[in-house]
Amino acid sequence: MAILVINHGANWTKDLYQATFDRVIPDRTNPPAGLISHVGAPGDGGGWQVIDVWESEEAFRRFMEESVKPAAQELGAPPFDSKVVEVYNSLIP
């Protein structure tokens, strides 16, 4: 079952997001297994947010643990919050 993931880092910046993204997905033609869509944008009231759709929560958690968290730690990034909800409907043309 697909999930929607909303990540928000109150103290993240566009540059920090981009540096992390470049480390964890160096080749945009080869996205992580299970990723359906990815969007990064400024957060309401500051910070940075990332909104993803994943094939499963297991695929999302694996990517976070194996790729995102280690890269963020190497970059000295502050923590961020993640909210996971089940997708009811989607349209990806």
CYANA upper distance limits for C-alpha pairs under 8 A (distance plus 0.5 A):
  1 MET  CA     55 GLU  CA      6.72
  1 MET  CA     56 SER  CA      6.14
  1 MET  CA     86 GLU  CA      7.83
  1 MET  CA     87 VAL  CA      8.06
  2 ALA  CA     53 VAL  CA      7.35
  2 ALA  CA     54 TRP  CA      6.08
  2 ALA  CA     55 GLU  CA      4.87
  2 ALA  CA     56 SER  CA      5.63
  2 ALA  CA     57 GLU  CA      8.08
  2 ALA  CA     86 GLU  CA      6.81
  2 ALA  CA     87 VAL  CA      6.03
  3 ILE  CA     53 VAL  CA      6.15
  3 ILE  CA     54 TRP  CA      5.88
  3 ILE  CA     55 GLU  CA      6.99
  3 ILE  CA     56 SER  CA      6.47
  3 ILE  CA     57 GLU  CA      6.88
  3 ILE  CA     84 VAL  CA      7.09
  3 ILE  CA     85 VAL  CA      6.13
  3 ILE  CA     86 GLU  CA      4.99
  3 ILE  CA     87 VAL  CA      5.46
  4 LEU  CA     51 ILE  CA      7.71
  4 LEU  CA     52 ASP  CA      6.32
  4 LEU  CA     53 VAL  CA      5.12
  4 LEU  CA     54 TRP  CA      7.08
  4 LEU  CA     84 VAL  CA      6.29
  4 LEU  CA     85 VAL  CA      5.84
  4 LEU  CA     86 GLU  CA      6.64
  4 LEU  CA     87 VAL  CA      6.36
  5 VAL  CA     50 VAL  CA      8.42
  5 VAL  CA     51 ILE  CA      6.13
  5 VAL  CA     52 ASP  CA      5.63
  5 VAL  CA     53 VAL  CA      6.73
  5 VAL  CA     54 TRP  CA      8.18
  5 VAL  CA     82 SER  CA      7.14
  5 VAL  CA     83 LYS  CA      6.13
  5 VAL  CA     84 VAL  CA      5.12
  5 VAL  CA     85 VAL  CA      7.09
  6 ILE  CA     49 GLN  CA      7.60
  6 ILE  CA     50 VAL  CA      6.47
  6 ILE  CA     51 ILE  CA      5.18
  6 ILE  CA     52 ASP  CA      7.20
  6 ILE  CA     82 SER  CA      6.09
  6 ILE  CA     83 LYS  CA      5.61
  6 ILE  CA     84 VAL  CA      7.07
  7 ASN  CA     49 GLN  CA      5.94
  7 ASN  CA     50 VAL  CA      5.55
  7 ASN  CA     51 ILE  CA      6.78
  7 ASN  CA     80 PHE  CA      7.14
  7 ASN  CA     81 ASP  CA      6.00
  7 ASN  CA     82 SER  CA      4.81
  7 ASN  CA     83 LYS  CA      6.88
  8 HIS  CA     43 GLY  CA      7.55
  8 HIS  CA     47 GLY  CA      7.73
  8 HIS  CA     48 TRP  CA      6.34
  8 HIS  CA     49 GLN  CA      4.85
  8 HIS  CA     50 VAL  CA      7.02
  8 HIS  CA     80 PHE  CA      5.99
  8 HIS  CA     81 ASP  CA      5.80
  8 HIS  CA     82 SER  CA      7.04
  9 GLY  CA     47 GLY  CA      6.03
  9 GLY  CA     48 TRP  CA      5.86
  9 GLY  CA     49 GLN  CA      6.78
  9 GLY  CA     78 PRO  CA      7.97
  9 GLY  CA     79 PRO  CA      7.07
  9 GLY  CA     80 PHE  CA      4.68
  9 GLY  CA     81 ASP  CA      6.87
 10 ALA  CA     43 GLY  CA      8.23
 10 ALA  CA     46 GLY  CA      6.83
 10 ALA  CA     47 GLY  CA      4.63
 10 ALA  CA     48 TRP  CA      6.96
 10 ALA  CA     80 PHE  CA      7.50
 11 ASN  CA     46 GLY  CA      8.21
 11 ASN  CA     47 GLY  CA      5.56
 11 ASN  CA     48 TRP  CA      7.99
 11 ASN  CA     78 PRO  CA      7.03
 12 TRP  CA     16 LEU  CA      6.73
 12 TRP  CA     17 TYR  CA      7.30
 12 TRP  CA     47 GLY  CA      5.41
 12 TRP  CA     48 TRP  CA      5.85
 12 TRP  CA     77 ALA  CA      7.85
 12 TRP  CA     78 PRO  CA      7.46
 13 THR  CA     17 TYR  CA      6.65
 13 THR  CA     42 PRO  CA      8.47
 13 THR  CA     47 GLY  CA      6.39
 13 THR  CA     48 TRP  CA      6.39
 14 LYS  CA     18 GLN  CA      6.58
 14 LYS  CA     41 ALA  CA      8.37
 14 LYS  CA     42 PRO  CA      7.84
 14 LYS  CA     48 TRP  CA      7.26
 15 ASP  CA     19 ALA  CA      6.61
 16 LEU  CA     20 THR  CA      6.68
 16 LEU  CA     75 LEU  CA      8.45
 16 LEU  CA     77 ALA  CA      7.79
 17 TYR  CA     21 PHE  CA      6.51
 17 TYR  CA     40 GLY  CA      8.49
 17 TYR  CA     48 TRP  CA      7.98
 18 GLN  CA     22 ASP  CA      6.50
 19 ALA  CA     23 ARG  CA      6.89
 20 THR  CA     24 VAL  CA      6.78
 20 THR  CA     68 VAL  CA      7.77
 20 THR  CA     71 ALA  CA      6.66
 20 THR  CA     72 ALA  CA      6.67
 20 THR  CA     75 LEU  CA      8.07
 21 PHE  CA     25 ILE  CA      6.23
 21 PHE  CA     26 PRO  CA      7.98
 22 ASP  CA     26 PRO  CA      5.45
 23 ARG  CA     71 ALA  CA      7.13
 24 VAL  CA     67 SER  CA      6.25
 24 VAL  CA     68 VAL  CA      6.77
 24 VAL  CA     71 ALA  CA      7.47
 25 ILE  CA     30 ASN  CA      8.10
 25 ILE  CA     31 PRO  CA      6.91
 25 ILE  CA     32 PRO  CA      7.89
 27 ASP  CA     31 PRO  CA      7.68
 31 PRO  CA     35 LEU  CA      7.26
 32 PRO  CA     63 PHE  CA      7.73
 33 ALA  CA     59 ALA  CA      7.38
 34 GLY  CA     54 TRP  CA      6.01
 34 GLY  CA     55 GLU  CA      5.48
 34 GLY  CA     56 SER  CA      7.39
 34 GLY  CA     59 ALA  CA      6.03
 34 GLY  CA     60 PHE  CA      7.84
 35 LEU  CA     52 ASP  CA      7.96
 35 LEU  CA     53 VAL  CA      6.86
 35 LEU  CA     54 TRP  CA      5.13
 35 LEU  CA     55 GLU  CA      6.89
 35 LEU  CA     59 ALA  CA      8.19
 35 LEU  CA     60 PHE  CA      8.10
 36 ILE  CA     52 ASP  CA      7.89
 36 ILE  CA     53 VAL  CA      5.79
 36 ILE  CA     54 TRP  CA      5.78
 36 ILE  CA     55 GLU  CA      7.10
 37 SER  CA     52 ASP  CA      5.94
 37 SER  CA     53 VAL  CA      5.64
 37 SER  CA     54 TRP  CA      7.66
 38 HIS  CA     50 VAL  CA      7.67
 38 HIS  CA     51 ILE  CA      6.41
 38 HIS  CA     52 ASP  CA      4.96
 38 HIS  CA     53 VAL  CA      7.19
 39 VAL  CA     50 VAL  CA      6.12
 39 VAL  CA     51 ILE  CA      5.72
 39 VAL  CA     52 ASP  CA      6.84
 40 GLY  CA     48 TRP  CA      7.92
 40 GLY  CA     49 GLN  CA      6.34
 40 GLY  CA     50 VAL  CA      4.89
 40 GLY  CA     51 ILE  CA      6.96
 41 ALA  CA     48 TRP  CA      6.52
 41 ALA  CA     49 GLN  CA      6.02
 41 ALA  CA     50 VAL  CA      6.96
 42 PRO  CA     46 GLY  CA      7.11
 42 PRO  CA     47 GLY  CA      6.68
 42 PRO  CA     48 TRP  CA      5.01
 42 PRO  CA     49 GLN  CA      6.42
 43 GLY  CA     47 GLY  CA      5.68
 43 GLY  CA     48 TRP  CA      5.07
 43 GLY  CA     49 GLN  CA      5.62
 54 TRP  CA     59 ALA  CA      7.45
 54 TRP  CA     60 PHE  CA      6.76
 55 GLU  CA     59 ALA  CA      7.42
 56 SER  CA     60 PHE  CA      7.05
 57 GLU  CA     61 ARG  CA      6.56
 57 GLU  CA     84 VAL  CA      8.45
 58 GLU  CA     62 ARG  CA      6.59
 59 ALA  CA     63 PHE  CA      6.80
 60 PHE  CA     64 MET  CA      6.72
 61 ARG  CA     65 GLU  CA      6.62
 62 ARG  CA     66 GLU  CA      6.40
 63 PHE  CA     67 SER  CA      5.91
 63 PHE  CA     68 VAL  CA      7.05
 64 MET  CA     68 VAL  CA      5.21
 64 MET  CA     69 LYS  CA      6.26
 65 GLU  CA     69 LYS  CA      6.17
 65 GLU  CA     70 PRO  CA      7.79
 66 GLU  CA     70 PRO  CA      7.35
 67 SER  CA     71 ALA  CA      6.70
 68 VAL  CA     72 ALA  CA      6.50
 69 LYS  CA     73 GLN  CA      6.57
 70 PRO  CA     74 GLU  CA      6.72
 71 ALA  CA     75 LEU  CA      6.81
 72 ALA  CA     76 GLY  CA      6.68
 72 ALA  CA     77 ALA  CA      5.60
 72 ALA  CA     78 PRO  CA      8.37
 73 GLN  CA     77 ALA  CA      6.40
